[in-house]
Amino acid sequence: MHPLIQKLLAVPMNLRMYRAHIKTIVEEQFSNGNYLQRCDLLRSTIDSAVATDVNGLYNYNQFLGALTTDVQEGGPGGPGGNPSYVPGIQNLMDARSTFLLGTV
């Protein structure tokens, strides 16, 4: 952690305010699923561009499922040859929300 952040959060009132803001953001945007509506809007906005992109890093079906499904990356994977995955947005945010709410 950066020294300035350490000093700021060492003040009990600052730490309480920081935690309250994090809790509010998580509850208002992630825990209730509001971000999923925004994701759907953005996905529909770029859908045709992604469908016709010949230089995409992932195929169109992976794009369609990436909101709720982890995407396996190509190649043999990480240590031990296990495949590596990019988490679906919902899986990622559910895990982060749980973690953040457990720390505030």
TORNU-696615 format. One record per residue (C-alpha): x, y, z; residue number from 1; residue in one letter. Coordinates in Angstrom, 2 decimals. Layout:
BEGIN
+---------+---------+---------+------+------+
!       X !       Y !       Z ! resi ! resn !
+---------+---------+---------+------+------+
!       X !       Y !       Z !  NUM !    a !
...
+---------+---------+---------+------+------+
This chain:
BEGIN
+---------+---------+---------+------+------+
!       X !       Y !       Z ! resi ! resn !
+---------+---------+---------+------+------+
!    0.00 !    0.00 !    0.00 !    1 !    m !
!    1.24 !    3.50 !   -0.80 !    2 !    h !
!    2.58 !    5.52 !    2.16 !    3 !    p !
!    0.00 !    8.30 !    1.72 !    4 !    l !
!   -2.89 !    5.85 !    1.74 !    5 !    i !
!   -1.43 !    4.14 !    4.80 !    6 !    q !
!   -1.26 !    7.45 !    6.63 !    7 !    k !
!   -4.76 !    8.49 !    5.60 !    8 !    l !
!   -6.33 !    5.18 !    6.59 !    9 !    l !
!   -4.43 !    5.16 !    9.88 !   10 !    a !
!   -6.83 !    7.90 !   11.02 !   11 !    v !
!   -9.87 !    6.02 !   12.41 !   12 !    p !
!  -12.43 !    8.48 !   11.01 !   13 !    m !
!  -10.91 !    8.25 !    7.51 !   14 !    n !
!  -10.95 !    4.47 !    7.67 !   15 !    l !
!  -14.62 !    4.43 !    8.76 !   16 !    r !
!  -15.56 !    6.82 !    5.93 !   17 !    m !
!  -13.60 !    4.78 !    3.37 !   18 !    y !
!  -15.28 !    1.56 !    4.47 !   19 !    r !
!  -18.71 !    3.20 !    4.40 !   20 !    a !
!  -18.13 !    4.43 !    0.84 !   21 !    h !
!  -16.94 !    1.00 !   -0.31 !   22 !    i !
!  -19.98 !   -0.64 !    1.28 !   23 !    k !
!  -22.34 !    1.84 !   -0.39 !   24 !    t !
!  -20.75 !    1.33 !   -3.81 !   25 !    i !
!  -20.85 !   -2.46 !   -3.53 !   26 !    v !
!  -24.45 !   -2.53 !   -2.29 !   27 !    e !
!  -25.78 !    0.02 !   -4.80 !   28 !    e !
!  -23.95 !   -1.25 !   -7.87 !   29 !    q !
!  -22.90 !   -4.86 !   -7.45 !   30 !    f !
!  -24.80 !   -6.76 !   -4.77 !   31 !    s !
!  -28.14 !   -5.79 !   -6.29 !   32 !    n !
!  -27.03 !   -6.55 !   -9.88 !   33 !    g !
!  -27.32 !   -3.00 !  -11.25 !   34 !    n !
!  -24.06 !   -3.43 !  -13.12 !   35 !    y !
!  -25.56 !   -6.37 !  -15.08 !   36 !    l !
!  -28.06 !   -4.02 !  -16.71 !   37 !    q !
!  -25.22 !   -1.72 !  -17.76 !   38 !    r !
!  -23.28 !   -4.72 !  -19.09 !   39 !    c !
!  -26.27 !   -5.81 !  -21.17 !   40 !    d !
!  -26.60 !   -2.31 !  -22.61 !   41 !    l !
!  -22.91 !   -2.14 !  -23.48 !   42 !    l !
!  -22.95 !   -5.65 !  -24.91 !   43 !    r !
!  -25.88 !   -4.84 !  -27.20 !   44 !    s !
!  -24.15 !   -1.62 !  -28.27 !   45 !    t !
!  -20.98 !   -3.40 !  -29.43 !   46 !    i !
!  -22.51 !   -6.74 !  -30.48 !   47 !    d !
!  -22.39 !   -6.22 !  -34.26 !   48 !    s !
!  -18.81 !   -4.90 !  -34.12 !   49 !    a !
!  -17.66 !   -7.91 !  -32.09 !   50 !    v !
!  -19.50 !  -10.34 !  -34.39 !   51 !    a !
!  -17.62 !   -9.03 !  -37.43 !   52 !    t !
!  -14.21 !   -8.48 !  -35.81 !   53 !    d !
!  -11.71 !  -10.83 !  -37.44 !   54 !    v !
!   -8.92 !   -9.80 !  -35.04 !   55 !    n !
!  -10.71 !  -10.46 !  -31.75 !   56 !    g !
!   -8.90 !  -12.18 !  -28.91 !   57 !    l !
!  -11.97 !  -14.36 !  -28.26 !   58 !    y !
!  -14.62 !  -15.77 !  -30.54 !   59 !    n !
!  -18.16 !  -14.42 !  -30.74 !   60 !    y !
!  -19.68 !  -17.21 !  -28.62 !   61 !    n !
!  -17.16 !  -16.51 !  -25.87 !   62 !    q !
!  -18.15 !  -12.84 !  -26.03 !   63 !    f !
!  -21.82 !  -13.74 !  -25.68 !   64 !    l !
!  -21.20 !  -15.93 !  -22.64 !   65 !    g !
!  -18.52 !  -13.83 !  -20.96 !   66 !    a !
!  -20.99 !  -12.06 !  -18.72 !   67 !    l !
!  -21.85 !  -15.23 !  -16.78 !   68 !    t !
!  -19.32 !  -17.84 !  -17.93 !   69 !    t !
!  -15.58 !  -18.13 !  -17.36 !   70 !    d !
!  -13.64 !  -18.20 !  -20.63 !   71 !    v !
!  -10.83 !  -20.69 !  -21.09 !   72 !    q !
!   -7.79 !  -19.14 !  -22.68 !   73 !    e !
!   -5.96 !  -20.92 !  -25.45 !   74 !    g !
!   -2.75 !  -22.83 !  -24.95 !   75 !    g !
!   -1.66 !  -25.42 !  -22.41 !   76 !    p !
!   -2.29 !  -23.19 !  -19.42 !   77 !    g !
!   -0.29 !  -22.38 !  -16.37 !   78 !    g !
!    1.90 !  -24.50 !  -14.12 !   79 !    p !
!    1.30 !  -28.21 !  -14.53 !   80 !    g !
!   -0.38 !  -27.64 !  -17.88 !   81 !    g !
!   -3.70 !  -26.68 !  -16.31 !   82 !    n !
!   -5.79 !  -24.41 !  -18.51 !   83 !    p !
!   -6.17 !  -20.81 !  -17.44 !   84 !    s !
!   -9.49 !  -19.01 !  -17.29 !   85 !    y !
!  -10.68 !  -15.44 !  -17.48 !   86 !    v !
!  -13.59 !  -15.10 !  -15.05 !   87 !    p !
!  -16.99 !  -14.12 !  -16.36 !   88 !    g !
!  -17.94 !  -10.62 !  -15.25 !   89 !    i !
!  -20.71 !  -11.81 !  -12.94 !   90 !    q !
!  -18.48 !  -14.47 !  -11.34 !   91 !    n !
!  -15.74 !  -11.91 !  -10.81 !   92 !    l !
!  -18.02 !   -9.26 !   -9.33 !   93 !    m !
!  -19.89 !  -11.70 !   -7.08 !   94 !    d !
!  -16.58 !  -12.84 !   -5.59 !   95 !    a !
!  -15.29 !   -9.28 !   -5.20 !   96 !    r !
!  -18.56 !   -8.10 !   -3.64 !   97 !    s !
!  -18.47 !  -10.94 !   -1.12 !   98 !    t !
!  -14.85 !  -10.16 !   -0.27 !   99 !    f !
!  -15.38 !   -6.42 !    0.05 !  100 !    l !
!  -18.51 !   -6.72 !    2.16 !  101 !    l !
!  -16.62 !   -9.11 !    4.42 !  102 !    g !
!  -13.94 !   -6.50 !    5.04 !  103 !    t !
!  -16.07 !   -3.42 !    5.72 !  104 !    v !
+---------+---------+---------+------+------+
